[in-house]
Amino acid sequence: MAVTAPLSKIKTAAPARPRPKPGANLAFWAFVAPSLIGLIVFTLVPIGWGFLLSLSHAQNTIHPGHYVGLRNYTDMLTDEAFLRSLVTMVLYSLFIVPLTWGMSLGLALLVDKAGWGKSFWRTVFFIPSAVSYVVASLIWRISLFNGLSFGFANHLLAPFGIHPIAWVGTVDPPWYWLVLVTVRLWLQVGFYMIIFIAGLQEIPKSLYEAAAVDGAAPGWQTLRYITLPQLRNTSFSVLMLNLIAAFQAFDEFYNILGGGGQSAGNASLARPPLVYLYSTALGDQDFGRGAAGAFILTALICAVTLIPGKLFGLGRADK
Amino acid sequence: MNLSISRRQFLKTATFAAGALLAGCGPKGAPGARVTLTQWYHQYGETGTQDAVLRYAREYTKQHPGIAVRVIWIPGDYSTKLGTALLTRNGPDVFESTLSEPMVTAGEVAPLDDLFTPEIRADFNPKDLEINSVGGRIYGVKMFDDTAALYYRKSLLEKAGVDPPRTMDALIAAVKKLNTDDRKGLFVGNDGGVGSLINIAPWSAGSDFLVDGHIVFDNPRTAAAYEKVLELNATGALLLGAPTDWYDPSALTQGLAAMQWTGLWAYPAIRKALGDDVGVLPWPALDAQGTPATFLGGWSSMVNAQSPNVDEAKKYVKWLWIERADLQKDWCLSYGFHVPARPSVARTADALRATVPQTAAHNMTVYGHALPPSWNSAMNTALTDAATHILKEGRPAAGELANAARKCEIVLRRMQE
């Protein structure tokens, strides 16, 4: 296989460094300052403030001061409901992440191979990503998966002699997971499909041509030995983005299972950490424990996203 | 004509525009008013309620020139929004809420004892004063009493040969008989009753939650009460997955269920749909040792202790919820259906003399329970988790209740710090 130097490797002479114009510094700060100030005021200060709160007894107040050391952290780590919410989050991620990965990759391969209407299909599958989670959750709960005979899902099942199923209220089997998983898949598969399509377009055609010359059968063999290895970094980013999104799940749980005025019992069935922290910090007005829980969750997200990268060398530039 | 503007001109215009914008963010005073009070309500569902509160505010201004009231109607998760607003300096001056002890500890609510002369105090239900008191001081004026009832369709019970159920076993038997292919026996909410019965069921067993600063729900009676609701769920005759929840009467009025646990506030809509074909009961007693139960709820009006106009705000609360009996009656009975908080006002209300509301109001007086201000939402979450595990997932009740009680004890101890 002939190897040619990529264009980017060809050196060009570096242009002479232009002398800074007077006032350029001022212009630099004028452009950078707004976002820098925004970052400091709306991100860094709240993080620092939140950390101080996590060390304080802050009931019905957002002023740190009544410091209690690490008590909020030990409270949260021994709080059965918080630990259960972490387990819920992990189980949910184990389910939703591989499923989203598989479906969006599958869709990307199909759409990329489509003979005609490629951009039409790309748009069709991408549109749901523009829909709000809240709106989609309400449609799923009230219209598609309501428990009455005129609910869409029950309507489809009726010809098979199946009695109406209360999708959200049934515990055995836990049908509410079907509602939660399908709404998220519908909302996000199209988005990750676009990332995969971008990844597919990056694969040089010459690799496929060379494989064909070497006698590789199109289909499974090229997919297994060329497409998937070439998509390694794309796959890794899709998995990580997806995992972080799953760890931060809130809207569909809150709007489908309860909260915000609905009867509260279904919310206890599957409560991800953010829903629990929302009720701790804003419902109970216990900002100390709420902040401590948020820092624990952040640490977990950092750990699960950084460790695999370090262990398997994923995400590094190909040699 | 030269249309280009100089940098100086541009800056001047921009600064002026930004200033105008920022001025718009500040507290808005009504023109000509010496004091503007901001008052928050959660969004009431009944038509006409928002216009009514705006009318009361205008009337106050007419009688008290110089004092304007800006009414804010809050849709969505009201208590979260209120709690957050009270942390800042821009919270409302007057608001409706349910009193919780941390609000008092954090200095968010102003004491209102001086509004209660002995005569006025005597004219409030003692329970309504109790739920608004912490450490012997009163922090809220009860605006009205709310309660709920087990509504049943008389004709359907007759057809099924069922008497109105007075005990849980009778209810379970009735629900099974009333259940048909296209109409469920009973609706208590889409979570099978966790949210609506979490307090009612133990009360109907003679148990309670927080008495004299002690957590008391960890006992076999509470366990039996939740296990009975599990049995009710196991009949398969409960309506689940309805588009609206227990506090909305649609399931009953649209014929999705033969009985429903819902609020007295829904009675006008129920009467409109079903006429006289409806009766009410308190939630049935667990067994011979239990008593029927319902809740004594409703909202109270409070004054923000951080407000720069505490005195004006207190005067307004006194005018609206103590002095103006006519407005209280209008508010309670012209839109939805609430019981005026003061017996002297309730006695003059003709609407309360009809059979259904009279029975429900009577049940509230006899069987109505309320939670004390020291019961907070963290405790409620712990108990809701336990109730869900017991009455939906069938986990052993004793362990779940012991866990929840332990957690509530911790919350209680922290609250007293």
Interface residues (C-beta under 8 A of the other chain):
Chain A: H57 Q59 N60 T61 I62 D75 D79 E80 A81 I142 F145 N146 G147 L148 S149 G151 P164 I165 A166 W167 V168 G169 T170 V171 G258 G259 G260 G261 Q262 S263 A264 G265 N266 A267 S268 L269 S279 T280 L282 G283 D284 Q285 D286
Chain B: G76 D77 S79 T80 G83 T84 L86 L87 P102 M103 T105 A106 E108 D182 G189 N190 D191 G192 G193 V194 G195 S196 I198 L239 L240 G241 A242 P243 D245 W246 L256 N376 S377 A378 N380 T381 A382 T384 D385 A387 T388 H389 K392 E393 N403 K407 I410 R414 M415 E417
